[in-house]
Amino acid sequence: MIIDLHCHTKYSQDNHLEPEDLIRRAMELGLDGVCVTEHHSMNCSRPVSRLTLPEGLLVLRGVEVSTDSGHLLVYGVNDDSWNRWGRNNYLKLAKVVASVHELGGVCVPAHPFRGWESMGDNVFSFEGFDAIETHNGNNAQHQNEPAIQAARKLALPSIGGSDCHYADRVGRAYTEFLNPVRNMDDLVREIKAGNCRGVIP
């Protein structure tokens, strides 16, 4: 089962991609699912939850959080109760991870070696990540390779996502799951179990 775990739409406020176009492109590519990870807030992706979805495509919602150490993908929270600080940027990484884990979610450094808004070698000094985004569709190979090596060194699961902001970038990277994923609970469980891997097709 293949799911693009890092997608943005116009509700991230940094692009003009309509959610319907994201979904249409995912169907054209034969993806099994996408996860919309708008910046800062789960509320930003709420319009996606109200769409009429095509049969056979799983559409989930996460969030990309801006921490003081770089961007963090969060899966498995239902709302913005994880954010206890009343602001969107430079949140303390350790406090965000603790808050998400208390709610049963998982935390994954996004594009950790891109060089800007990324964690870099902080991935080695912080304990608490549940996986590493090793395959990001907006990265060059020399930016993904250190993430792949970091996941191996830390013995953490690998995930992938396109980081799309335009329809033609959907599916440029994705996560392959060994078992069926029917909902967010399944997704969180499979990431925690390591039954997944990042892929660039």
Buried (B, 14 or more C-beta within 10 A) or exposed (E): BBBBBBBBBBBBEEBEBEBEBBBBBBBEBEBBBBBBBBBBBBEBBBBBEEEEEEEEBBBBBBBBBBBEBBBBBBBBBEEEEBBEEEEEEEBEBBBBBEBBBEEEBBBBBBBBBBEEEBBBEBBEEBEEBBBBBBBBBBBEEEBBEBBBEBBEEBEBBBBBBBBBBBBEBBBBBBBBBEEEBEEBEBBBBBBBEBBBBBBBE
